[in-house]
């Protein structure tokens, strides 16, 4: 999956998980074919499913 430069990258997304069967990281969102092609072909496309996976972000905000 391509990196999303404006909103975040796949590595920090909650849905970017390790798949033991394929032995690699992959996006765990069920996208249709058109959305996936747009995501990997357009470097400025913002993934609508991106969610920050930093659990400590909420804690830092509360402090």
C-alpha positions as CSV (number, residue, x, y, z in Angstrom):
1,X,0.0,0.0,0.0
2,X,1.3,3.5,-0.8
3,X,2.2,6.0,1.8
4,X,-0.2,8.8,2.5
5,X,2.0,12.0,2.8
6,X,-0.6,14.6,3.7
7,X,-2.6,12.8,6.4
8,X,-0.2,10.2,7.7
9,X,1.6,7.2,6.5
10,X,0.4,3.6,6.6
11,X,3.0,2.7,9.2
12,X,1.2,4.9,11.8
13,X,-2.3,3.8,10.9
14,X,-4.4,1.6,13.2
15,X,-5.4,-0.7,10.3
16,X,-1.8,-1.4,9.2
17,X,-1.3,-4.8,10.9
18,X,1.1,-7.7,10.6
19,X,-0.2,-10.7,8.7
20,X,1.5,-13.9,9.9
21,X,0.3,-15.9,6.9
22,X,2.0,-13.5,4.4
23,X,4.7,-12.5,6.8
24,X,4.4,-8.9,6.0
25,X,2.4,-5.8,7.0
26,X,-0.8,-5.0,5.2
27,X,-3.9,-2.8,5.4
28,X,-6.7,-4.4,7.2
29,X,-9.5,-2.3,5.7
30,X,-11.9,-3.8,3.3
31,X,-11.6,-1.5,0.3
32,X,-13.1,-2.0,-3.1
33,X,-10.9,-2.2,-6.1
34,X,-11.4,1.4,-7.2
35,X,-10.4,2.8,-3.8
36,X,-7.3,0.7,-3.7
37,X,-6.2,1.7,-7.2
38,X,-6.7,5.4,-6.3
39,X,-4.7,5.0,-3.1
40,X,-1.7,3.3,-4.8
41,X,-1.7,5.4,-8.0
42,X,-2.2,9.0,-6.7
43,X,0.5,10.2,-4.3
44,X,-1.7,13.1,-3.0
45,X,-4.9,11.0,-2.4
46,X,-5.8,11.0,1.3
47,X,-6.9,7.7,2.6
48,X,-10.5,8.1,4.1
49,X,-9.8,5.2,6.5
50,X,-6.7,6.5,8.1
51,X,-6.8,6.5,11.8
52,X,-3.8,7.3,14.0
53,X,-2.6,4.2,15.8
54,X,-0.7,6.2,18.5
55,X,-2.5,5.2,21.7
56,X,-0.5,7.7,23.7
57,X,-1.8,10.6,21.7
58,X,-5.0,10.6,23.7
59,X,-3.1,10.5,27.0
60,X,-0.8,13.4,26.0
61,X,-3.9,15.4,25.0
62,X,-5.5,14.9,28.4
63,X,-2.4,16.1,30.3
